[in-house]
Amino acid sequence: MTDSQYQRTLMFGAIIGVSFCFLGFYMTKPSAQPMTPKSNFEIVDTYKGCSVVQYTNQYLSHYNYFLDCRKKGENL
């Protein structure tokens, strides 16, 4: 083997070795946990004996309102 062939082989081996190291680190890194949306409900007012409930999703800047006319202590 001549000097240039030796250097070329050494460089090729180093590139392959570094590539495998990056691939190995990439494959073993911990995966990110999926984000679950958290919803928020808040009673903001009353209307004719019913609660006006404001609902929002933390990922959207949109509010929904609905009336909750259940009697106290009553569950769904």
KOLMAR-299486 format. One line per field, with one value per atom (N, C-alpha, C): x, y, z; residue number from 1; atom name; residue in one letter; chain. Coordinates in nm, 3 decimals. Example, Ala and Ser with C-alpha at 12.3 -4.5 7.8 and 13.67 -1.06 7.14 Angstrom:
X	1.319;1.230;1.320;1.285;1.367;1.290
Y	-0.569;-0.450;-0.330;-0.225;-0.106;0.003
Z	0.780;0.780;0.780;0.708;0.714;0.787
kolza	1;1;1;2;2;2
zamar	N;CA;C;N;CA;C
baro	A;A;A;S;S;S
marmar	A;A;A;A;A;A
% end
This chain:
X	0.083;0.000;0.088;0.056;0.133;0.079;0.152;0.113;-0.024;-0.052;-0.179;-0.295;-0.276;-0.381;-0.407;-0.301;-0.314;-0.392;-0.358;-0.427;-0.574;-0.600;-0.736;-0.818;-0.759;-0.827;-0.852;-0.753;-0.768;-0.878;-0.882;-0.984;-1.123;-1.134;-1.261;-1.310;-1.220;-1.256;-1.299;-1.232;-1.268;-1.407;-1.435;-1.567;-1.676;-1.654;-1.753;-1.769;-1.659;-1.667;-1.744;-1.718;-1.789;-1.936;-1.966;-2.105;-2.180;-2.116;-2.180;-2.199;-2.104;-2.119;-2.238;-2.249;-2.364;-2.494;-2.496;-2.616;-2.651;-2.551;-2.574;-2.628;-2.570;-2.619;-2.761;-2.790;-2.923;-3.026;-2.990;-3.083;-3.108;-3.012;-3.026;-3.074;-3.091;-3.138;-3.282;-3.320;-3.458;-3.556;-3.666;-3.768;-3.848;-3.896;-3.975;-4.114;-4.164;-4.299;-4.402;-4.504;-4.607;-4.682;-4.710;-4.781;-4.930;-4.992;-5.137;-5.202;-5.300;-5.366;-5.437;-5.426;-5.489;-5.601;-5.721;-5.834;-5.865;-5.915;-5.946;-6.092;-6.158;-6.297;-6.300;-6.378;-6.390;-6.531;-6.594;-6.726;-6.703;-6.759;-6.734;-6.855;-6.976;-7.095;-7.212;-7.327;-7.450;-7.556;-7.649;-7.758;-7.880;-7.985;-8.111;-8.090;-8.005;-7.981;-7.880;-7.827;-7.728;-7.590;-7.489;-7.352;-7.308;-7.243;-7.182;-7.038;-7.006;-6.874;-6.792;-6.670;-6.576;-6.479;-6.464;-6.374;-6.270;-6.145;-6.039;-5.940;-5.882;-5.773;-5.644;-5.544;-5.423;-5.343;-5.368;-5.295;-5.365;-5.487;-5.562;-5.601;-5.611;-5.657;-5.804;-5.883;-6.025;-6.103;-6.206;-6.287;-6.425;-6.473;-6.609;-6.686;-6.811;-6.896;-7.017;-7.059;-7.182;-7.246;-7.375;-7.449;-7.450;-7.430;-7.436;-7.552;-7.662;-7.783;-7.809;-7.708;-7.727;-7.749;-7.821;-7.839;-7.711;-7.682;-7.560;-7.562;-7.447;-7.434;-7.473;-7.529;-7.570;-7.451;-7.422;-7.312;-7.368;-7.280;-7.323;-7.342
Y	-0.118;0.000;0.125;0.216;0.340;0.436;0.544;0.643;0.704;0.739;0.802;0.704;0.577;0.477;0.456;0.455;0.438;0.555;0.676;0.794;0.795;0.757;0.752;0.647;0.531;0.426;0.470;0.533;0.582;0.688;0.781;0.886;0.826;0.731;0.665;0.591;0.522;0.452;0.548;0.663;0.762;0.820;0.847;0.902;0.800;0.675;0.571;0.556;0.558;0.546;0.659;0.783;0.899;0.891;0.847;0.834;0.733;0.621;0.521;0.574;0.653;0.711;0.807;0.895;0.986;0.909;0.807;0.726;0.656;0.603;0.537;0.632;0.753;0.851;0.895;0.909;0.949;0.842;0.716;0.606;0.584;0.617;0.589;0.708;0.824;0.939;0.916;0.964;0.943;1.020;0.956;1.022;1.118;1.224;1.324;1.267;1.296;1.252;1.332;1.267;1.342;1.435;1.553;1.651;1.624;1.617;1.597;1.731;1.767;1.895;1.896;2.005;2.021;2.123;2.082;2.173;2.243;2.361;2.443;2.484;2.461;2.503;2.604;2.709;2.811;2.869;2.881;2.944;3.094;3.163;3.307;3.392;3.332;3.412;3.318;3.374;3.296;3.358;3.274;3.321;3.237;3.301;3.235;3.108;3.118;3.004;2.903;2.922;2.830;2.895;2.813;2.863;2.880;2.993;3.014;2.967;2.862;2.800;2.839;2.883;2.916;2.799;2.750;2.639;2.685;2.652;2.684;2.569;2.550;2.455;2.534;2.486;2.564;2.589;2.512;2.530;2.624;2.663;2.752;2.879;2.987;3.111;3.132;3.030;3.031;2.989;3.064;3.034;2.985;2.886;2.836;2.858;2.893;2.915;2.824;2.773;2.694;2.709;2.674;2.683;2.547;2.548;2.427;2.447;2.378;2.397;2.280;2.205;2.096;2.152;2.077;2.115;2.081;2.154;2.131;1.988;1.922;1.786;1.681;1.722;1.626;1.603;1.479;1.444;1.399;1.397;1.352;1.204
Z	0.000;0.000;0.000;-0.086;-0.089;0.016;0.032;0.133;0.104;-0.022;-0.055;-0.038;-0.073;-0.053;0.096;0.174;0.319;0.379;0.338;0.391;0.347;0.223;0.173;0.251;0.275;0.350;0.494;0.554;0.691;0.700;0.604;0.604;0.582;0.490;0.463;0.589;0.657;0.781;0.890;0.900;1.002;0.973;0.847;0.811;0.842;0.810;0.840;0.991;1.065;1.211;1.276;1.232;1.287;1.249;1.128;1.086;1.173;1.201;1.287;1.430;1.479;1.613;1.618;1.517;1.514;1.503;1.420;1.405;1.536;1.604;1.733;1.838;1.847;1.944;1.909;1.782;1.740;1.774;1.755;1.780;1.929;2.014;2.157;2.239;2.177;2.254;2.298;2.416;2.462;2.376;2.348;2.266;2.353;2.292;2.364;2.392;2.509;2.547;2.468;2.417;2.344;2.438;2.389;2.470;2.462;2.577;2.580;2.610;2.535;2.559;2.695;2.763;2.893;2.877;2.908;2.891;3.023;3.011;3.128;3.124;3.236;3.252;3.366;3.347;3.451;3.446;3.562;3.572;3.575;3.476;3.464;3.498;3.501;3.527;3.553;3.582;3.594;3.505;3.461;3.376;3.407;3.460;3.495;3.577;3.677;3.766;3.713;3.595;3.538;3.541;3.548;3.543;3.399;3.370;3.238;3.250;3.175;3.184;3.062;3.087;2.980;2.966;2.844;2.815;2.715;2.740;2.644;2.639;2.523;2.504;2.513;2.584;2.605;2.477;2.372;2.248;2.150;2.181;2.093;2.168;2.098;2.162;2.129;2.157;2.125;2.250;2.285;2.403;2.360;2.429;2.410;2.539;2.527;2.644;2.635;2.749;2.753;2.890;2.897;3.022;3.089;3.219;3.300;3.398;3.372;3.452;3.547;3.581;3.676;3.817;3.896;4.034;4.110;4.215;4.292;4.346;4.337;4.386;4.284;4.171;4.067;3.974;3.945;3.855;3.721;3.621;3.488;3.484
kolza	1;1;1;2;2;2;3;3;3;4;4;4;5;5;5;6;6;6;7;7;7;8;8;8;9;9;9;10;10;10;11;11;11;12;12;12;13;13;13;14;14;14;15;15;15;16;16;16;17;17;17;18;18;18;19;19;19;20;20;20;21;21;21;22;22;22;23;23;23;24;24;24;25;25;25;26;26;26;27;27;27;28;28;28;29;29;29;30;30;30;31;31;31;32;32;32;33;33;33;34;34;34;35;35;35;36;36;36;37;37;37;38;38;38;39;39;39;40;40;40;41;41;41;42;42;42;43;43;43;44;44;44;45;45;45;46;46;46;47;47;47;48;48;48;49;49;49;50;50;50;51;51;51;52;52;52;53;53;53;54;54;54;55;55;55;56;56;56;57;57;57;58;58;58;59;59;59;60;60;60;61;61;61;62;62;62;63;63;63;64;64;64;65;65;65;66;66;66;67;67;67;68;68;68;69;69;69;70;70;70;71;71;71;72;72;72;73;73;73;74;74;74;75;75;75;76;76;76
zamar	N;CA;C;N;CA;C;N;CA;C;N;CA;C;N;CA;C;N;CA;C;N;CA;C;N;CA;C;N;CA;C;N;CA;C;N;CA;C;N;CA;C;N;CA;C;N;CA;C;N;CA;C;N;CA;C;N;CA;C;N;CA;C;N;CA;C;N;CA;C;N;CA;C;N;CA;C;N;CA;C;N;CA;C;N;CA;C;N;CA;C;N;CA;C;N;CA;C;N;CA;C;N;CA;C;N;CA;C;N;CA;C;N;CA;C;N;CA;C;N;CA;C;N;CA;C;N;CA;C;N;CA;C;N;CA;C;N;CA;C;N;CA;C;N;CA;C;N;CA;C;N;CA;C;N;CA;C;N;CA;C;N;CA;C;N;CA;C;N;CA;C;N;CA;C;N;CA;C;N;CA;C;N;CA;C;N;CA;C;N;CA;C;N;CA;C;N;CA;C;N;CA;C;N;CA;C;N;CA;C;N;CA;C;N;CA;C;N;CA;C;N;CA;C;N;CA;C;N;CA;C;N;CA;C;N;CA;C;N;CA;C;N;CA;C;N;CA;C;N;CA;C;N;CA;C;N;CA;C;N;CA;C;N;CA;C
baro	M;M;M;T;T;T;D;D;D;S;S;S;Q;Q;Q;Y;Y;Y;Q;Q;Q;R;R;R;T;T;T;L;L;L;M;M;M;F;F;F;G;G;G;A;A;A;I;I;I;I;I;I;G;G;G;V;V;V;S;S;S;F;F;F;C;C;C;F;F;F;L;L;L;G;G;G;F;F;F;Y;Y;Y;M;M;M;T;T;T;K;K;K;P;P;P;S;S;S;A;A;A;Q;Q;Q;P;P;P;M;M;M;T;T;T;P;P;P;K;K;K;S;S;S;N;N;N;F;F;F;E;E;E;I;I;I;V;V;V;D;D;D;T;T;T;Y;Y;Y;K;K;K;G;G;G;C;C;C;S;S;S;V;V;V;V;V;V;Q;Q;Q;Y;Y;Y;T;T;T;N;N;N;Q;Q;Q;Y;Y;Y;L;L;L;S;S;S;H;H;H;Y;Y;Y;N;N;N;Y;Y;Y;F;F;F;L;L;L;D;D;D;C;C;C;R;R;R;K;K;K;K;K;K;G;G;G;E;E;E;N;N;N;L;L;L
marmar	A;A;A;A;A;A;A;A;A;A;A;A;A;A;A;A;A;A;A;A;A;A;A;A;A;A;A;A;A;A;A;A;A;A;A;A;A;A;A;A;A;A;A;A;A;A;A;A;A;A;A;A;A;A;A;A;A;A;A;A;A;A;A;A;A;A;A;A;A;A;A;A;A;A;A;A;A;A;A;A;A;A;A;A;A;A;A;A;A;A;A;A;A;A;A;A;A;A;A;A;A;A;A;A;A;A;A;A;A;A;A;A;A;A;A;A;A;A;A;A;A;A;A;A;A;A;A;A;A;A;A;A;A;A;A;A;A;A;A;A;A;A;A;A;A;A;A;A;A;A;A;A;A;A;A;A;A;A;A;A;A;A;A;A;A;A;A;A;A;A;A;A;A;A;A;A;A;A;A;A;A;A;A;A;A;A;A;A;A;A;A;A;A;A;A;A;A;A;A;A;A;A;A;A;A;A;A;A;A;A;A;A;A;A;A;A;A;A;A;A;A;A;A;A;A;A;A;A
% end
